[in-house]
Amino acid sequence: MTAIASLRRTRAAMPALAALLWLAACGTAKAPDPVAGPVPAFRDTAAPIASSLRGAASDLNGDWVIAAAYPGGPVRAGTRMTLDLDAEGGMARISEDGAARLVPVTAQGRGRYEADGIPWWLLWTDDGFRTAAIGAPDGTHGWIMHRPGQAAADRTRAAREMLDFNGYDTGALEAATGG
């Protein structure tokens, strides 16, 4: 093959090669943001998880204080929350750092809610709805909350045990400090 024939064959293949490169660029996924990094999971997702069927959504209504939470979640330890829920969902008022925000909550089934596009599953609550454990199946967040002034060591221990039972690493919980 002469050099001229080889050059002609290469030129003929150029439009096809350019089209393939263009198509490949169209399907390229955006690279993950290296600054944000992956969202940590605090739960073994191979472990079974279940939401509690105890009570009605309205039993969670009222004021709560987050006693312990996993870092990076929708609430931090020490956050105050007021829930106003019914069978369809409702609203959560989350107060921290001197500011409050309202978050719409949608019921997804008994003991299962979605707020800001993320699941909030009621994993456990005591009979009097004074202490509760909330989590997500993907393990990216979870917390223990008490009614203000009603924290008790035995219920806190029970909530931690339920998080553990549902596959959570309870050693990674950050506890509230101070009042």
C-alpha positions, 0 to 999 in steps of 0.5 A, a space after each residue: 500500500 502506498 503512502 497516498 492510499 494509506 492517507 486516503 483511508 485514514 481521511 475516510 475514517 476520520 468522520 466516523 471516528 469523530 462521530 464516535 468520540 462525539 457520542 462517547 462524550 454525550 454519554 459521559 457521566 459527570 465526575 463526582 465532586 471530590 470536595 464533597 466526597 461520598 456520604 458516609 453510611 453508619 449502617 450495615 445495609 446487609 442487615 435487616 431493617 424494619 420500621 415500627 408499627 407502634 402507634 399513629 403518626 400523630 403520637 409523634 406530634 410535639 416537641 423533641 430534643 435530639 440526644 444523639 445523631 450520626 454526623 452529616 445527617 438532617 439533624 445534629 445532637 442538641 437540635 430541637 424538633 417539633 412534629 405535626 403529623 397525621 396519616 398523610 404526613 405533615 411538617 417538622 420544625 427543626 431549630 438549631 443555631 438560633 434559626 428554625 426551618 420548616 420541612 414538609 414530611 410525607 408519610 410513606 407507610 406505617 412508621 415511614 416518612 420522607 422529609 427533604 427527599 430523604 427517608 425518616 423511619 421510626 425504628 423504635 419508640 417506647 410505649 409512652 412516645 417519650 424516646 424514639 430512634 429514627 434512621 434510614 435504610 441506607 444508613 446515612 443518618 439516624 438519631 435518638 430523640 427524647 421529649 424535652 425533660 424526659 430523657 432516661 438512661 434505660 430508654 436511651 439504652 433501648 434506643 441504642 440497642 434498636 439502632 444496633 439491631 437494625 445494623 447501625 454502628 452505635 459507636 459513631 453516634 455523636 451525643 448532645 452536650 450541655 442542656 
